[in-house]
Amino acid sequence: MRPTVTAAPLATCHDLAPACPGVAAAIAPAPPFNAVHAARVEQITKQDRASGGEALRGRHRTDRRRAAVLCTLSVMTVVALVAAARVDAAAGAIAHPSLWPGPLDSLEGFDRASRAVLIEYAAALDDAERMSTAELQGALAAKSFDAGSVAHWLDNERRRVMLNYQRASNRCEHKDWTCPAEATSVAVLAAVGHSLPAAAPAKFRRWHEDLATFAKNFALEQLRLAAVFPTANNETDVFSDIEWTGESLPDRTFALTFDDGPTSAGGTTDQTLALLQALNKSASFFLLGVHLETRIANDGAAAVAALYGHQCVASHGWEHHSHATWDDWQGSVMRTKALLTTTFEPIAVLPLFRPPNGQRRPDSRAFFASQSLHVALWNIDAYDWNSSFDGDAVAGRVITLILLRRHGVALFHDIYGNALSALPKVFASLGRVIDWPDCHLLARL
């Protein structure tokens, strides 16, 4: 568990006026991308290379180079960012990947779109990072705000963006706008993102406008989770080596998971299982003990086991309560584990526990180790539980996050129906570019 710390406020252009000639112009909306901006990107790259990648790294660095970069490449003022954040921070990010003017179902097409998404997201992270701590705290309107957790998340997120961009760059083509020369840092990617749409052909304009909004909203969505961690812990970080989010999976590999079932006979759990069988896809189902007990009482254990067929099952606890604050959290885990063991064949039961809403105790490692369980988190939340999302919104969000994350674990819920219409769209859009592995792979993470 990381201690709560108070971080120094992030400097704005106003704070750094000595390093920002013409600060009034610097904090106004940025001019179109031109030769001056291109030269600045080249300068950033040279500085970053000369310093071994450290020139622009670090959340609170206020040297003159960083100040100049932030002031020169500003797309909107901090005031505008805060106003937008207050509107969108609590809403789930929605994207429309159908606006991308190219295929996603080939390696070249997927990687190009992935680079573009990562560039837009790098710019959104840069925008958020330029807010002061007080501005960001007010924008997120979180119940608590752990500045150390936010800084830690930002550091990790920048690292993930750079690693994923490198993975996506194996097939870069000369003069493609998604392949800036010497893209050695997130700062360079952010500079390209801030230059859009001028830096890209006109056919990308509608996609850029949509993706820029998604990237901003998703960054704020994740920052809200990071801000309340570890007071209300979640999937944005891990407490020990027996917890994982799926980042160890290979590139372009995503595991399908479903939470909260089973429903009653004929409900969305049954429909989800039938869909996966028809599409020849494998998934892991994290069951609530109380729902499983009810289904067994109505249909019998043998029928329930047969229903899941060759899919995998694991524990989601007995009830959907926070396993960080519930007095009986250990009993919840043990009772559900016992019911799974007596209902399903051993090969079907994964030695995993997924805490409801990702909430578990920071000091729970010893207990889970004694139960031979790992804590299974995720890095893509499909938002299929959100009543404002339909199947198209879920599919658009998941496809876009697959382009951003490039590997990991996708969280769906089989007690809602959105996945039934979303998943066929996801599979059709991405073709065979993505590997959806056998569910038993999760037992080896």
NORBEL-V575083 format. One record per backbone hydrogen bond with DSSP energy under -0.5 kcal/mol. NH is the residue of the N-H (numbers start at 1). CO is the residue of the C=O. E is the energy in kcal/mol with one decimal. If there is no record, write none. Layout:
[[NH & CO & E] [NH & CO & E]]
This chain:
[[7 & 5 & -0.6] [16 & 12 & -1.3] [17 & 14 & -1.1] [19 & 16 & -1.8] [20 & 16 & -0.6] [20 & 17 & -1.4] [21 & 19 & -0.5] [23 & 20 & -0.6] [25 & 22 & -0.7] [26 & 22 & -1.9] [27 & 23 & -1.9] [28 & 25 & -0.8] [30 & 75 & -0.5] [38 & 34 & -2.5] [39 & 35 & -2.4] [40 & 36 & -1.9] [41 & 37 & -2.5] [42 & 38 & -2.0] [43 & 39 & -2.2] [44 & 40 & -2.8] [45 & 41 & -2.3] [46 & 42 & -2.2] [47 & 43 & -2.4] [48 & 44 & -2.7] [49 & 45 & -2.6] [50 & 46 & -2.4] [51 & 47 & -1.5] [52 & 49 & -1.6] [53 & 48 & -3.4] [54 & 51 & -0.7] [57 & 54 & -1.0] [61 & 58 & -0.7] [67 & 63 & -2.3] [68 & 64 & -2.6] [69 & 65 & -2.3] [70 & 66 & -2.8] [71 & 67 & -2.4] [72 & 68 & -2.8] [73 & 69 & -2.5] [74 & 71 & -0.6] [81 & 77 & -2.1] [82 & 78 & -2.6] [83 & 79 & -2.2] [84 & 80 & -2.4] [85 & 81 & -2.6] [86 & 82 & -2.3] [87 & 83 & -0.9] [88 & 84 & -1.9] [89 & 85 & -2.7] [91 & 88 & -1.1] [99 & 96 & -2.3] [100 & 97 & -1.7] [102 & 100 & -1.9] [110 & 106 & -3.1] [111 & 107 & -2.5] [112 & 108 & -2.1] [113 & 109 & -2.3] [114 & 110 & -2.6] [115 & 111 & -2.5] [116 & 112 & -2.0] [117 & 113 & -2.4] [118 & 114 & -2.5] [119 & 115 & -2.2] [120 & 116 & -2.2] [121 & 117 & -2.5] [122 & 118 & -2.3] [123 & 119 & -1.7] [124 & 120 & -1.8] [125 & 121 & -2.6] [126 & 122 & -2.1] [127 & 123 & -2.3] [128 & 124 & -2.2] [129 & 125 & -2.6] [130 & 126 & -1.4] [131 & 128 & -1.3] [136 & 132 & -2.8] [137 & 133 & -2.6] [138 & 134 & -2.1] [139 & 135 & -2.3] [140 & 136 & -2.4] [141 & 137 & -1.5] [142 & 137 & -0.6] [146 & 227 & -2.5] [147 & 5 & -0.6] [147 & 145 & -0.8] [148 & 5 & -0.8] [150 & 146 & -2.2] [151 & 147 & -2.4] [152 & 148 & -2.3] [153 & 149 & -2.6] [154 & 150 & -2.6] [155 & 151 & -2.2] [156 & 152 & -2.2] [157 & 153 & -3.0] [158 & 154 & -2.4] [159 & 155 & -1.9] [160 & 156 & -2.5] [161 & 157 & -2.5] [162 & 158 & -2.3] [163 & 159 & -2.5] [164 & 160 & -2.6] [165 & 161 & -2.3] [166 & 162 & -2.2] [167 & 163 & -1.9] [168 & 164 & -2.0] [169 & 165 & -0.7] [169 & 166 & -0.8] [170 & 167 & -0.8] [172 & 169 & -1.5] [176 & 173 & -2.0] [179 & 176 & -2.3] [183 & 180 & -0.8] [184 & 182 & -2.1] [189 & 185 & -1.6] [190 & 186 & -2.9] [191 & 187 & -2.0] [192 & 188 & -1.9] [193 & 189 & -2.6] [194 & 190 & -2.6] [195 & 191 & -1.0] [195 & 192 & -0.6] [196 & 192 & -0.5] [196 & 193 & -1.1] [198 & 195 & -0.8] [199 & 195 & -0.8] [200 & 197 & -1.5] [204 & 201 & -2.0] [205 & 202 & -2.0] [208 & 204 & -3.0] [209 & 205 & -2.5] [210 & 206 & -2.0] [211 & 207 & -3.1] [212 & 208 & -3.0] [213 & 209 & -1.2] [214 & 210 & -2.0] [215 & 211 & -3.2] [216 & 212 & -2.1] [217 & 213 & -2.5] [218 & 214 & -3.1] [219 & 215 & -2.3] [220 & 216 & -2.1] [221 & 217 & -2.5] [222 & 218 & -2.5] [223 & 219 & -2.3] [224 & 220 & -2.2] [225 & 221 & -1.3] [226 & 222 & -2.5] [227 & 223 & -2.5] [228 & 224 & -1.2] [229 & 225 & -0.6] [229 & 226 & -0.7] [232 & 228 & -3.1] [233 & 230 & -0.8] [237 & 234 & -0.8] [243 & 240 & -1.3] [244 & 375 & -2.0] [249 & 246 & -1.6] [252 & 406 & -2.8] [253 & 250 & -1.0] [253 & 406 & -0.6] [254 & 435 & -2.2] [255 & 408 & -2.2] [256 & 282 & -0.5] [257 & 410 & -1.6] [258 & 284 & -2.4] [259 & 412 & -1.7] [260 & 286 & -1.2] [267 & 264 & -2.2] [271 & 267 & -1.9] [272 & 268 & -2.4] [273 & 269 & -2.4] [274 & 270 & -2.2] [275 & 271 & -2.2] [276 & 272 & -2.5] [277 & 273 & -2.0] [278 & 274 & -2.3] [279 & 275 & -2.1] [280 & 276 & -0.6] [280 & 277 & -0.7] [281 & 276 & -2.6] [284 & 256 & -2.1] [285 & 312 & -2.6] [286 & 258 & -3.5] [286 & 284 & -0.6] [287 & 285 & -0.8] [287 & 314 & -2.7] [288 & 261 & -2.4] [289 & 317 & -2.4] [290 & 318 & -2.4] [292 & 288 & -2.4] [293 & 289 & -2.8] [294 & 290 & -1.7] [295 & 291 & -2.2] [296 & 292 & -2.5] [297 & 293 & -2.2] [298 & 294 & -1.7] [299 & 295 & -2.7] [300 & 296 & -2.4] [304 & 300 & -1.8] [305 & 301 & -2.6] [306 & 302 & -2.2] [307 & 303 & -1.9] [308 & 304 & -1.3] [309 & 305 & -0.7] [309 & 306 & -0.7] [311 & 308 & -2.6] [312 & 283 & -2.1] [313 & 348 & -2.9] [314 & 285 & -2.3] [315 & 352 & -1.7] [316 & 287 & -2.4] [321 & 319 & -2.2] [323 & 359 & -1.2] [325 & 322 & -0.6] [326 & 322 & -1.9] [329 & 326 & -1.4] [332 & 328 & -2.3] [333 & 329 & -1.8] [334 & 330 & -2.5] [335 & 331 & -2.7] [336 & 332 & -1.7] [337 & 333 & -2.2] [338 & 334 & -2.2] [339 & 335 & -2.2] [340 & 336 & -2.4] [341 & 337 & -2.1] [342 & 338 & -1.8] [343 & 339 & -1.1] [344 & 340 & -2.4] [348 & 345 & -1.7] [349 & 345 & -0.8] [349 & 346 & -0.8] [350 & 313 & -3.0] [350 & 348 & -0.6] [352 & 350 & -2.4] [353 & 374 & -2.6] [354 & 315 & -2.6] [355 & 353 & -0.6] [358 & 355 & -2.8] [359 & 356 & -1.9] [360 & 358 & -0.6] [361 & 323 & -0.8] [364 & 361 & -1.5] [368 & 364 & -2.3] [369 & 365 & -2.6] [370 & 366 & -2.0] [371 & 367 & -1.3] [372 & 369 & -1.3] [373 & 368 & -2.8] [374 & 351 & -2.0] [375 & 242 & -2.4] [376 & 353 & -2.2] [376 & 374 & -0.6] [377 & 244 & -2.9] [377 & 375 & -0.7] [379 & 409 & -1.8] [380 & 409 & -1.6] [382 & 380 & -0.7] [382 & 411 & -2.2] [386 & 383 & -1.3] [389 & 386 & -1.9] [394 & 390 & -2.4] [395 & 391 & -2.5] [396 & 392 & -2.7] [397 & 393 & -2.3] [398 & 394 & -2.6] [399 & 395 & -2.7] [400 & 396 & -1.9] [401 & 397 & -2.5] [402 & 398 & -2.1] [403 & 399 & -1.9] [404 & 400 & -1.6] [405 & 401 & -3.5] [406 & 402 & -2.1] [408 & 253 & -2.3] [409 & 245 & -0.8] [410 & 255 & -2.6] [411 & 380 & -3.3] [412 & 257 & -2.2] [412 & 410 & -0.6] [414 & 259 & -1.1] [415 & 259 & -0.6] [416 & 413 & -1.0] [420 & 417 & -1.0] [421 & 417 & -0.7] [421 & 418 & -0.7] [422 & 418 & -2.2] [423 & 419 & -2.4] [425 & 421 & -0.7] [425 & 422 & -0.5] [426 & 422 & -2.1] [427 & 423 & -2.8] [428 & 424 & -2.2] [429 & 425 & -2.3] [430 & 426 & -1.9] [431 & 427 & -1.4] [433 & 430 & -2.2] [435 & 252 & -2.9] [436 & 434 & -0.6] [437 & 435 & -0.8] [441 & 438 & -2.1] [442 & 439 & -1.4] [443 & 440 & -1.1] [444 & 441 & -1.9] [445 & 442 & -1.2]]
